């Protein structure tokens, strides 16, 4: 379907979703949240789409987060049940997401990136949760995802100051997977997507689900014992891919994954 505030492209098994309001640094307002909700719903439901890349239009920003000018003018602030950008409260998506951060990722923009599984950043990218500086708080997952991903003290150092962190420091802290030249950003993100898609999509979904749900288990023992009940893990063991992988290995050929 046509969208006004985002772009959605498909390249083989990879969906590329572009935040497309460069005139406001890809800041999000209510209509954009709902468009993203629909786009991620479509990605999740499409059996032929195995991974997605999320990026921002233009060279300045991945996303500046919430459109504060729209909010100050009394604009609609509603979001879908799936949360900010149709993503931050979407806890059942077991397909992998790659954030290709091409510039500023502030507030909700950083929260979108944190909700992805891999972050590839241009050297010019900058990350922050500056909400306290404008009387707000990063309640779209940033206050919870960041400590889980980089540890409490490092996260509190960012959260309590609202300070800006460049891409290189983000990599040192551990929330950025790779830093590249701006001109190489999308090629790097597609390289990550290609590597992911070389694996069985059933295995990838089971792995992502086991990791994320396992973090909420009370102990390592509970996580290991409980992973068999996770839907994507159960689906893996019923899949054609489970047979194809060992067969291809024995026949010394590349596997032909079905994703089912």
N, C-alpha and C positions, 0 to 999 in steps of 0.2 A: 504494500500500500504506500501511497505518497505521504511523505512527512514534511512538515514546515520547518522544524527546528533541529532535526537530526538527519543524517544520511546513513543508509544501510546498503552495503554492497556485499555480494557473495563471491568468493574466489575458491572454487572447489569446495572443500569441507570447512572453509574458514569464513566466518562472518566478520565484516569490519563495520563497526558502529562509530560514526563521527559526530561529536557534539558540534552543532553547526549554528552558533550565534557569535561569530568572531567579533562583531561590532560591540559586544558587551563582554568580551573575553570568555565567551562560552558559559556565562553565568546561567543558572537554571531558574525558570519560573514554572508555575503549575502546568501549563500546556506541555512544556518540554518534559516534565516528569512523567506525564501520562503517555507521551509518545515513546519514551524510553521503556516504560512498563510494557507497552505493546510489542516493541522490538525484542526485548529480552524474552517475553512470552513466546514469540514466534521462533526465536533461536532455540529455546529450550525444547520446543515441541517438534522441531524439524530433525528427523533421524539422520539426514544427510549433512547436517552441520555439526562439526565435532569440536570446534574451538572458536573463540571470538577475540577480536582485538578492539579495544576501546581507545579512541584518540580524540583530539580536539582540532577544529578547523583553524587555519591561520598559523602564524609563527609565534604569537605572543603567549597563548594560554592553552593549556589542557582544559582547565575550567577554573574560574574564579569563585566557584561555589554558588551559594544562594544569591539571586539577583536582588541585592539590598535596595536598589533604587526602585525596583518594582514593588518590593515590600513596603518601603516608606511611602509610596504613592497609594497604598491601600490595595495593591493587587492581590489576587487570589493566592493563598499560600498552601492550598491543599496538595497532598501527595497521595499516590496510590498505596495500597497495602504493602507493596513490595519496597516501599521506602523512597528515600532520596534517589533520584535518577532511575527509579524503578529497579534498584539494585541493592541498596544497603540493608534492606530487611528481607531480601530474597535468600532464604537459608536452605532451599531445596534444590538449587541449581548445582548439579554435579559435573557439568561440562566446564572445562577450563577457560578462564578469562585472562587476557594479557592487556595491561594498561600500557599504551605507548604515550608517555608523557612528554609533550612537545614544548612545554613552557611552564607558566605559572599553574600550580595545583594547590589552591588555597581553600581552606575550610571544607565545604562540601565537595569541592574538586579533589582534594586530598582523600576524602572519605570514599569517593568513587574508586580511586586508585587502590586504596587499602582493601577494598572489597574484592579486588581482582587477585588472581593467584600468582601472577608474575608482573613485576613492574620494570619496564625498559624505559630509561629516561635519557633525553637529550642533555648534553653538557650544560645547556642553558636553563634546564628545568629548576624550579624552586618549589619547595613544599612547606606548608605551614598549616596550623590550626589556630588562626588568629581571632576566633570568635570572641574571646574575652575582651579584646580591644574595642569591640563594638557592642558590648553588653550582652553577648550571646554565649552559647556553649556548643561544643561539637557533639551534638546528641544524635547524629545520624550514623553512629558507629565508631567515629574516630576516637572517642575517649576509651573505648573498649578494645578495638582492633589494634591500635598502636601499641599499648602496653603488652599485649599478647605477642606482637611480632618483634618488638625490639627490647622488651624488658621494662620494668617499672621506672627505674631512675632515669633512663634515657628518654622515655616517653614523657615523664613529668617535666623534664627539662624543656621539652618542646611545648607541652600543653599549658604549663603555668606561666610561660613567657609569651606565647604566641609567636616565637621567633621564626625567621625564615631559614630553612635548611637547603643548601644547594645540593644538586644531584650527587656530587662526589661524596659529600658527608652522608647523604641518604644511603649510599652504597656501604659506607663504613659502618653505619648504624645497623644495616641489615634489612631495610625495607625496600631497597632498590636492588634488583638482580643484575642489571647491566647499565653502564653509562656509555653513550656513543655520541658521535658528532651529530648535530641536528639533521644534516643531510642524509645520515644513515639510519635514522630512527625507524622508519617504517620497514626498511629492509631487515633490520635487526628483529623487530617484532614479528615479521613474517617468518624469519628464520626460526624463532622460538616456536611459532605455530606449526611450522613444517616438522620440526623435531617431535613435537607432541603428537602430530597426526601420523607419524611413522609408527607409533605405538597403537595397540588395540584401544579403540575408544571405550570399549567395555571395561578394560583394565584401568584406563585413566579415570573414568567415572567412579569405579569402585575405590580406587586409591584416594581420590579427592574426598569422597564421602567418608571413608574410614579415618583419614587424617583429621578432618574438621569435626566429625562427631566424636571421635576418640578423645579430642581435647576436652570435651565436656564430661567425659567419664570420670568417676572419682579416683581411679588409680590406673596404672599401666596394666595391671592384671585384668581389671574390668574392661579396659579398652580392647585387649587382645581377645578375651573370652566373648565379648559382645559384638565384635565386628561381623560375625556371621549373620546377624539379624538385620544388618543394614540393607536396604532395598537394592542398591547398586552392586553390593557384594554378592547378594543372592542372584541377581540378574546375570552377573559375570559367570557364575557356575552353571547357568542354564544356557549359555550363549554358544553360538557357532564359533565365535572367536576363540573360545577356550580350546576347541579342537583344532582350529586352523593354525594357531601358533606353534604347538609341538609338531604338527604335520609338516609345516613349512620348514621348520628347523631340521627335521629328519631328512627332508627332500632337498635341503641346501638351496632354498629359494626364498625370495621375499614373500612375506605373508600378504594375503589379500583379505583385509579386514572387512567385515560386514557391518559392524556396529550393532550387532544383534545376536 
